[in-house]
Amino acid sequence: MLYFSRWKTVLIWAVVLAGVILALPNLFTQDQLVKLPDWLPKKQLALGLDLEGGSRLRLQVDKDHLPDTDATIAILTRRLSELGYTNRIVDGQRNGRVLVEVPGLYDSQLLKDILSLTGELHFQMVDDSVPVQQAIDGTPPEGDEIVYSFDDPPVPYLVKKEPLVSNKNFVDAQAGIDTATQEPVITFRLDSIGADRFSKATKANVGKSFAIVLDNQVLSAPVISEEIPGNTGQISGNFDLSGASNLALVMRAGALPASVTVLEERTIGTDLGAASVASGKIAALIGAALVIAFMLLTYGLLGVIANIALVVNVILILAVLTLFGAPLTLAGVAGIVLTIGMAVDSNVLIYERIREDRRAGFSVTQAIDSGFSRALATIVDANVTTLIAALVLFTLGSGPVHGFALTVTIGIVTTLFTTFTLTRWLVSIWVQRARPKEVPGALLKLVPDDTRIPFMKLRFLTLGFSALSSIAAIVLFAIIGMNFGIDFKGGTMVEIQSHEGAIDLDDVYSRLEDLNIGDIKIEPFKSDNRALITVGSQGEGEDAEQTVGVKIRGELQDDFDFRRIDVIGPSVSSELSQAGMLAVGLSLAVIFVYVWLRFEWHFALGAILATIHDVLLLLGMFIVFRMEFNLWSIAALLAIVGYSLNDTVVIYDRVRENLRRYGNSMSLPALLDASINQTLSRTILTSVATFLALIVLYIYGGDDVKSFALILAVGIVVATYSSIFVAGPLLMLFGLRGRDVTNKGPSAVSGQSGA
């Protein structure tokens, strides 16, 4: 295990060097990168909207026109280009969904106005042969239809169905101000066919009116005073300069082949994104520093090697994200910080094995070789269970859930690489050159070498407590229920900041109450000049939810800046809640199958029940403290599912190993006690390292991240408890015997303590 051929050494360092080169551009500014040689990579890490600022909209194409989704995406893309947004994403999804992301844009209302406007513009002759009211009361003449104006109240018009000109005839359109009337107008240019038809129609209908109809509503109905020859003209109507600019843009880009509805909006101001970047860097650096210091104190020189591997691990994560252009989100930063804490687990498993074998009488070289060999199966099992949860989260999640799962998934892969190649290579070089006589000692020892705690004697107490706690959580869920955020129940959330001075919350509430937008909650947010407004779901469809945001903007925009706006419609909130439940259930099911295949049904059932116990206790915490349950909460729960199973699998792996060694010669309670004691050092050390990283994330993260870190921190405590006091006793409850597992899994040499 400690021998490396030359080609393996070259390959390992080639990967490390490639990672450094790919990640290196992130340390430079754009101006500095321009000055570097052209042959050097210059691609930088893309930032998600929550770090860069911008808007994300989820649109739904009319379900009767789903085949037109590809064409709709093309028109939406052209409209964004007309707005000047080249660095945008317009991505078609299932069932006619379209995801639009525009980095750096803060005015999401403008974006929605431009993208949601169908843009069907027609010039239609007004039919004055029949009074409009008569047509409304009876039947419009053949070839005619009734359309209404944008006015309040709307004015009806009887118009010819056959348009004089339509979107396909417009070559260009520009907004401006009429010099005579000082009113906003749109100057348009027609193609030859449109110009010919319009000229003939105006010549034949002097003294009559034609209606300018946008999306089946009349903008204006000017009287034709004379023939309008040529291919240019002018539109005036019920719009301001901004509205004229928007309409002109839509005319240039073309009408949508199908109407679209805004289902979800998430907008973050650029200043808020910059603040998140700064806090994320601080959290990552301090978290890494604490974990590095902890490893040095715990393992000495071996800790130095582990820390080198940890730094390379983070570099490789950043390199992979940079290479594939995957954006780093705030949730992704949280995933990296969590990976920093959990990445030490593999090294802890190996190092504890090395110490154990050294105490058993192995030479230093033999102990190191054996430590790497015997930890392999345990590390693979532990990381695969976490990987399963992360992949399910990545597949079914969206928003912050997706970003978190992405970095955790990449982190698991890079951790396995650094552990079994780079760490092992560095240790082998140290052994060859230093020829040590002893394994490096530790300045900090949290767990004695040979603990003999009788855990199984406490099993009735611990299982009883866990059972009652789990039942209590279920009862509380049935009686009180969860405090679901707008992610899962729909609604609107707006963060505002006053232009000057503290916010008068009562005044804001009074102004919003007059808007008749339903249940309103206003609370101070971080400082006295900022507040968070939450409005419950309107229960009247997607458009009703979007109207709330428009009304709040209209009422408060003169006095406040909008730092963040989230609007979640009922269809998206329903899908998010279903996907969240499916993610938790599916991850548990797949992990159950994996553990069953690797161990036995006793282990699989014990691991899943212990994990369900952890999830129930965390849900109980949400209910008791009325914590908001949102997408971040789902990410935290699935992270704990992976962590808890990781913890439990390590102990179960040692149980299986001891069963092979002792069979039925040792009583099951004694065997379980020995296994838990032997892995106790690893369990405590990994939990402490991860906890340190999460403390920093809690202190320096934003509000969503802070809540996420708190859930994870509590979850780690619960998971550590369950892996020791629940998972082991459950094996006794299921009647585990040595003969059940002697033929499962690879053979291994047992030890006395460590991991």
N, C-alpha and C positions, 0 to 999 in steps of 0.2 A: 504493500500500500504506500510505502514511503519512497519507492523508486519512481523516477520520472525519466522517460527517454527524452532525447534532445528534441524530437519533433513535438512531443507533448508540451514541453517547456516553451518552445517557440509559439505553439498554438495558444497557450494560456495567455502569454504576454501580448500576443497579437490582438487577442480579444480585448484585453485591458487597454492597450494602446489605442485601438479603434474607438473604444468608449470615451477615452480622454479627448481624442481629437474631435469626435462628434459633439461632445459636451462643451468643449473649450470656447466656442463662439459666444456662449451665453455669458461669459465674463466680460465681454467687450460691448461698447456702444456701436451703433451703426456706422458712425463716422470713423471709429477706429478700425472696424472690419473692412471698410473700403480701402484702407491703406495697406492691408495685408496682401500677400501674394495671392494671385487668382487660383492657384492650385490647392490652397487650403480651403476646407469646408467653411462656409459662412452662414449656414442655415441656423437660425436660432429657435429656441423653444417657443411654440405658440402658446399664448395665454388664453384661457377661457374667458367668457364674458364677465364672470364674477370677479376676475382679476384685472381685466382690461377695461371693463365697462362696455355697455352696449345693450342691444335688445334681442330677445329671442321670442319669436312668434310661432305658434303652431296653428296652421290653417286647415280647414276641411273643405275640400272641393265638393260641390253639390253631388249628392250620391246618385242622382239620376244621370250624371254626366261623368262618371269615373273614368271612362276611356279617354276623356279630354285632359286628364291630369298631366300627361307629358307636355302637351301644348300649353297648359296653364303655367307650368314651371318655366317654360321659355319666356312667356310674357312677363311673369313676375321678375325674372332675371333681367330682362330688358328695362323694366321700370326702375330697378335698383341701379342699373348702369346709368340711366338718365339722371338719377339723383346724385351720381358721382361716387357710389359705393362699389368699389371694385373688389375689396377684400371681404366678400360676403359668402354665405353658404345658403343655397336653396336646394333642399334635399327632399326628394319624394319618398314617402313612407307607405305603409300598408293602408289599404282601404281609402285611398284618396287623401291621405294626410300629407301636408307639406310643411317641413320645418325650415324656418327662415332665421338666420342669425346675421346680425350686422354689428361688428365690433366698433366701439367708439361712439356709436349713435346713442344719444340720450332721449331725443324727442320721439318716443315710440308712437305717440298719437299721430304724428306726421306719417310715420311708417305704415301704421294701420290704415290711415286715410288713403294712402297711395295704393296699397296692396289689396285692400278689401273692395275697392271700387271696381265694379265690373267694367265700366267705361264704354257701354254701348251708346254711341252718340249718333243720332239721326236728325236730318232736317225733313220734317213732314208737313205737308200743306194742311192748313186749317180749313175744315169744311164748314162754311157758314150758310149752307143751303137749308139746314135744319137747326132750330134752336137747341143748344146743348142740353137744357133741362128736359126737353122733349125726348131727346135720344137717351138720356139717363132713365127717364120714366118708362120709356118703351124699349124699342130695339134700335140700335144704331144702324144707319144705312149700310148696305152691303159694301165692303171694302173700307169701312170706317171703324174707329175704336175710340174709347174714352180714355184720356190720360189726364193726370192732375199735376198741378204745379208744385214747386217746393215751398210755396207760401204757407203761412199759418193764419187762417184756415186755407187749405189748398183750393185752387181754382180749377174747375174742370174745363177741358178742351175736347172738341170733336175733331179728330185729325184723320187724314188718309193713312191707311196701314202701309202702303207702298212708299218707302222713303225716297226723297230726292237724292240725297247722298248719305253715305254711312261711313263707318270707321275705315273701311278698305279704301275709301277715296281720299283720305287725308294723307298728305305727303309730309306736312310739317305743321307745327302749331307753337306759338310763343305768346306768353302773357305780357301785358303792358298796360299803360294808362292812356285812355283816349284824351288827346290834347284839347278837344272841344268841351267834353263833358267832365273831364277829370275822373272818370269812372274806370274801374278795372275792366279790361277787355282781353279777348284772345284773338290774335291774328293768325289765320290759318291759310294753308295753301293746298289746293286740290290737284289730283292727277287729271289727265286730259279727259277721261271719261266723266269724272265727277264735275269738272268745270263745264263741259258741254251740256250736261243734263241740268246743272244749276242755272246756267245762262238761259237756256230755253224755258225753264220753269218760271224764272222771275220775269222774263219777257211776256209770257202768256198770262201771268197772274198779278199784273200791276194793280195796286190798290187792295190786294188781299194779304192775308197774314200767313206766315209759315212758322211752325213751332220748332224750337231747338230742344230736342228731347234727349235727356241723359238718363240711362237706366230706367226708362219708362216714366220719367218725371220731366215736366216742362221747365226748362231754365228761363226761357223768355219766348215771346211770340211777336217778333217785329213785323211791321207792315212793309210790304214791298212797294217802294215809291217809284222805282224805275228798274229797268233791266240791269242785272249785275253781271257784266261780262268779265272775262279773264278767269284766272284760277286762284285768286286771293279774295279773302273776305274777313269779316270781323264779327265776333260773338260778344254780346254783353248780356248780363243776366244777374240772377240773385246770388252773387258771390263777391268776396273781397279779393284783394290782390293775391293772398295766399291760396285761396280757393281756385282762382284763375290759373295760377302757376301749377297747381296740382292737376287740374283738368287738362291743361296744355301738355303736361308730361304724359298723362294717360293717353291722350290723343296721339302723341308721337310713338309711344310704345305699343299701342294697340289694345283692343278690348280683350277681356278674358273670355275664353270659349265657354266657361262655366262660372257661376257665382261661387265665392268662397266666404267662409265664416271663420272668424277668429275664435279659436277654442282656448288658447292659453297665451298669456303675455308675461314675460319676465324681463324687467328692465333695471339696469344698475348704472348709476352715474359713474363717470370716469374717475372722479375724486374718491368715491367709495372703493372702486376697484384698486386704485393706487394704494389706499390705506390697507386693503386686504393683502396686497403684495408685500408691503413692508412688514405687517404683523406675521405673515406666513414665513418670511425669511427669518425673522427673529425667533419664531417658534421652532423652525427646523434647526437653526444653528445652536440655540441653547439646548434643545432636546438632544441633539447629537453630542454636544459637549458633556452633558450629564451622563449619557449612556457610555461615552468613551471613558470618562473618569471612573465610572462604576466598574467597568471591565478591567481597567488598570488596577484598581484597588482589590478586585476579586481574584484576578488571575496573573498579575505581574507581567512577565515577559510574554506569556501566552495571550494575555489581554492586549498587548501591543499588536500582536499579529492579528487578533480578532478585529481590532480597531482599523487596521490597514484594510482588511477585507470589507469592513463596514463602509469605509469611505469609498472604496472602489464600487461597492454595491450601489450606493446612492448615485455615483457618477454613471454607472451603467443604466440605471433607471432613467436618468435625465437624457442619456444618449439615445435610448430606445424611443422615448417620447419625441425627441428632436428629429430622429431619423424618419419616423413615420408621420410626423406632422400632427401627432395627437395633442390636442390642447391640454395644458396643465390648468386645472381648476382649483378653487379653494378646497374642495373636497379631495382633490388629488394631492394637495399639500398635506392634508390630514392623513391620507393614505401613506404618504412617504414617511411622515413622522411616526405613524403606527408601525410601518415596516422597519424603521430604525430600531424601535423597541423590540420588535419580534425577531429581527434578523439575528440578534445575539443568541436566540434560543438554540439554533443548530450548533453554534460554537460551545454553548454551555453544555449541551448534551455530550459533545465529543470530549470536552475538557473534564467533565465529571467522570466519564468512563475512564479516561486516562488516569485520573487520581485514584479511582477505585481499583484498577488493575495494578497500579503501583503499590497500593496498600496490600494487595493480595500476593505480592512477592515478585511480580514481573519486573524485568529490568526497565529502565526508562524508555529505551528504544522499543522493546516489546509492548510496553504499556501504551505508547503513542500509536504504534501500528494497530494494536488490538482496539484501542479507543475509536479510531476512525472506522475500522471494519465493523465493529459491533453497533456503532451508532447509526450506520447507514440505513437499515430497515426502519428504525424508529423515526429518523428524520424524514424519510420518504413518506411514511404513513401519516405523520403529523402534518406535513406540508400539503399532502394531497387532500386531506380533509378540509384544510383552510382554502385550498385552491378551488375545490368544488363549490364552496359557499361563494367565493369571489366570482367564479365564472357564471353561476346562476344569477348573481347580482348584476353582473355585466350584461347578461343576455336580456334580463327582464326589466332592468332598472332604466331610469332616465334622469337627466339633470345631475344633481350632486351624487346620487347613488351610482350612476354610471362612471363618473370621474373617479370616485373613491375605489370602485371595483377594478378599474383599469390599472391604477398605480399599484394596488395590492397584488393583482395578478402578475404584473411585470416584476414586482418586488420578490414574489415567491420564486420565480424562475431565476432571477439574478442571484438570489440568496443561495439556491441550490448550487449554482455555478461557482460562486465565490467560496462556498464552504468546502466543496469536494474537489476543487482544483487549486484555487489561489491559496486558501488557508493551508491546505495539505502540503502544497509546494513550499510555502514559506516555512512551515514547521519542519519539513524534511531537510531544507537547506540549513536551518538552525541546528538540527541534530547532527548532520554531517560535519559541520564546521566547528561547532562548540563541543560536541560529544559530551553532553551534560551528564552528570552523575545523579541528578535529582530533578524531579518536576518542579518548576518554579513555584514558590510559595505565594501566599496572599496576605496583604495587609488587612483585609476585611473578610471576616468569615461569619456569614449570617446563620448557617446551619452546621452543627457539629458533624464530625465524620461518621459517627456510628450511632444514630438515634434509634431508640427502641420504644417508640410511642405506641401504646396498645389501641390503635384506632378502632379495631373491631369490637372492643368492649363498649365503645360509645355508639355502636351502630343503631341500637334501638332509639336512643335519644336523638341522634342526628337525622335518621330516616323519618322519625315521627315529626320532628320540627320541620323538615323539608316538605313532608306530605301536607301538614297543616298549613304551611305558608303557601304552598301551591294551590290548595283548595281555597284559601282565603283570597288569593289573587283572582281566581275564577269567579268567586262570589261577588267580589268588588266589581269585576268587569260586567257581570250580569246586572248588578243593581245600579252602579254609578256610571259605568262606561268610561270610555277614553275621551280625553280632551283633544279631539282631532283638529289639526291645523287646516288651512285652506287647501293644502295639497290633496287632502282626502275628503273634504266636504264642500269644496268650492268656495268662492268668495274673492274678496279684494284686500290686498295689504299694501299700504303706502307709507313710506318713510319720508317725513318732511323735515325741513330745516328752515327756521325763520331767517329772513334777510337781516334782521337785527333784533337783539334783545331776546328775552325769554318768551316761550310760547305760553299764551293763555289758553290752557286746555279747555276750559269751560266755554270760551268764546268760539274755539274751533268746533267743539261739539254742537253748540247752538247753530252755527252756520251750516254744518252738515246735516243736522236734524231737519232743517227746513227743506232739504233736497228730497226728502221722502225716499231714502234708499235702504230702509230697513234697519236691522240690528247693527249699531255702531259701537265700537270700542276704541277709546283713545287713551294711550298711556305714555308717560315720559320715556325717553329712549336715550340712554347714555349721558345726556347733558340737558340742561334746561331749555336749550334752543332747538331741540330735536324731539320729535314725537313719532309714534307708530300708530297708524290708523288701520283698524281691521273692520271690514264690513262683511257680514254673513252672506251666504248665498241667497240670490234673489228668488231661486226656485222657478224661474220663468224662461229658461233656455239660455243659449250662449250669448245672444245679443244683449239680453238684460244685464248680464255680468259686465260686458264691455261698457255699457251705458254708465255704470257706477263710476268707473275710472274717468270717463269723460266729464261727468258732473263734478267730481272732486277736483279735477284739474281746473275746470272753469271757475269754481268757487274760490280756490286757494292760490292759484298761480301768481297773482299779483303780490302776495305777501310771503310766499314760501318757495323754496327750491325742493324739487322732488328727487330724492337721492335713490330711491328704489321703488318700483311698482311691480307687484305680482297680481295678475288676474287669472283665476283658474275657473274655467267653465265646468258645468256638471258632467259632461261626457268625459273630460280629461280626469277630473277628480275621481270619478267612478272607476276608470281604467287604472289609475295609480293605486287605489286601494286594493283592487283585485290583483294587480301585479305584485304588490307588496306581500299579500297573503300567500300568493302562489310561490313567490321567491322563497319565503321562509319554509313553506311546506315541501316544496320540491327539493331544496337543498338538504333538508333533513332526510327525505326519502332516499336521495342518491347516496348520501353519506352512509345511511343505514345499510344499503346494499354493499357499498365498498367495504365497510368494516366487517360485515358478515362474511364476505368473500375472503378477506384477509385474516379473520380470526374465526369466530363461531357466533351462533345466534345469541348466546349469552352476552358476549361482549358488545355486539351490535345493539341489542335492546338496551343494555345498561348504558352505553354511550348516548343513545338517543334520549332515553328517559332523563339522564342527568342534564342533557342539554335543554330539553323541554322545561325541566325544573328551573334552569337559569333564565330562560326566556319568560316564564311565568312570573318569576320574582321581579324581573326588570319591568314587566308590564304592570305589576303591582305598584312599583315605585312611581310609574307614570300616573297611575290613578290616584294614589294617596296624595302626591304632591301637585296634582293637576298640571303636570308638565305637558307642553304641547307635543303631540305625536305627529311627525311629518316625515318627509322623505329622508332627512338626516337620521331620524330615529330608526327607520328600516335599515339604513346602511349600518348603523351602530349595532342593531340586533343581529344582523347577519355576520358582522365582524366578530361579535361575541360567540355566535354559533361556531364559527371557525376556530376561534381561540379556545373555547371550552372543549371542543372535540380534540383539538391539538393536545391540550393538557391531559385529557382522559386517555387518549390513545397512547401517550408516553407511559402512563402507569400500566395500562392494559398490556402493552408490549412487554413490560418487565414481568407482569403476572404470567404471561404465556411462557416467557423464558424460564421462570422459576418452576413452572409446571413441568416443563421438559426435563429440568434438572432433578427435581425432587419427586415428581409424580404424586403418588398417594402416600409417600413416606412422611410428608408433612401435612398437618391439619390445614384445612382451607383458611381458617381465621389467621393462623400463624403465617401462612404463605402470603396472604393479602397484606398483613401488617408489615412483613418484610419487604414486599414490593413497594408499598407506599413510602416506607422509610428510606428505601434505597433511592427513590426518585424525588424525595422531599427537597433536597438541595437544588436540583434543577428546577422544580416547580416554583420554589420561592425566588430564586435568582432571576428567572425569566419574568415572573410577575413584577418584581421590583423594577427591573430594567424598563419594561413596557410602561409601568406606572409612572416612572420618572418622565418619560417622553410625553405622556398624556397630561401630566401636571402642567408642563410648559404650554401645551396646546390649549389647555383650559385658561391659563393666565393671559396668553397673548393672542388667542384666536378671536374671531368675530363672534357675534351672538349665536349664530347657527353652529359654528365650530365649537364654541364653548359648551353648548348643550350636548353636542356630539361627544366631546371629550369626557364630560361628566358621566354620560351613560356608559361609555367604554370603561372608565375608571371603576365605576361601581360594578360593571359587568365582570371585570377582571377579578375583583375580590370575590364575587359570587361564583365565578367559574373555578377559581382556585379552591374555594370551599367545597364545591360539588365534586370536583375531581378527587378530592381526598376523602370527604365524609359521605358522599352519596354514591359515586361510581363504584367504589370498592365494595361497600355493603350490598349493593344491588346484585353483585355476582354471587354473594352468599345466598341472597334471597332466591336466585334462580337455580341454586343447587349445582354450581359449577364443580366439575371434577377433572382431575388430571387427564383422564383418558379422552375427554372431549376435545382436547386441543393438541395432543401429542403429535398428531399427523398434519397439523395445519402450519403453513408458513415455513420460512427458512430456519434452519437450525442455527443456534447461537450459543456462545459460551456465557455462563451466568457470572454474576459478581455479587459483592456484598453490599455495596452502597454506591451512591451517586446516581447518575441517570443512565 
